[in-house]
Amino acid sequence: MKHIVFLHGLGSHGLTMRFLQSSISSILDHETHSFSYYSITSDIDSITRYMEGVFNTKFAHGDDVCIIGHSLGGIIAAKLASSSLLRCKVSKIITLGTPHYGAILASKIINKLPFIKYVFPIVGELSTNSDKLDYTIDRDCKVGVLSGNKRRSKWNPLVYIGSAIIGNKYINDGVVLLKENGMACHDSICIHVDHINMLWSDAVVKQCVSFINTDKFK
């Protein structure tokens, strides 16, 4: 059976993935799932182990799974695609605004507030000095990387704050720099959307459907 799993970002909840989930499930004949996990008070390894358990409970041997992960969710998707402990096959992952090279925003926050990495270790794990962002993704897993380049949105004060901290030296989506999305992949695309609104973007839906069907973005 074919499945699509949606994984949310830092400090978020599976409910924030529901627009993408409902829109994509109305187009594709896949079983869709949106899972939640503790993020701010956890760490990448713990989240990965938790999601391995969820996958092994939910999916059977021979099931084919595509994972769509937003921000931190994209890192967890890559970790799951690198796991040897899953019974199912992770055939595709699509990462949305994911800082695979670490986020300068996290690094700047730590520089200003050093205690943050002790209270919330995951912030340090998402920084540019992180040693947690190494993947060994199965060679048969197709990887799609979608990034945004819209730095400001009147609907998202968090994007304004992020943009102010990051500055405008590099192209970014208000939270993650374009270059931070980089990783070995089968296809990548940058569209005009900010980090938060990509969760409610018809353009993102279109690109995800294209990659799921063809292993390519439009």
Secondary structure as GFF3:
##gff-version 3
##sequence-region A 1 218
A	DSSP	beta_strand	2	7	.	.	.	ID=ss1
A	DSSP	three_ten_helix	14	17	.	.	.	ID=ss2
A	DSSP	alpha_helix	18	25	.	.	.	ID=ss3
A	DSSP	beta_strand	31	35	.	.	.	ID=ss4
A	DSSP	alpha_helix	44	58	.	.	.	ID=ss5
A	DSSP	beta_strand	64	70	.	.	.	ID=ss6
A	DSSP	alpha_helix	72	81	.	.	.	ID=ss7
A	DSSP	beta_strand	89	96	.	.	.	ID=ss8
A	DSSP	alpha_helix	104	112	.	.	.	ID=ss9
A	DSSP	alpha_helix	116	119	.	.	.	ID=ss10
A	DSSP	alpha_helix	121	125	.	.	.	ID=ss11
A	DSSP	beta_strand	142	148	.	.	.	ID=ss12
A	DSSP	alpha_helix	157	166	.	.	.	ID=ss13
A	DSSP	three_ten_helix	178	181	.	.	.	ID=ss14
A	DSSP	beta_strand	187	191	.	.	.	ID=ss15
A	DSSP	three_ten_helix	197	200	.	.	.	ID=ss16
A	DSSP	alpha_helix	202	214	.	.	.	ID=ss17
###
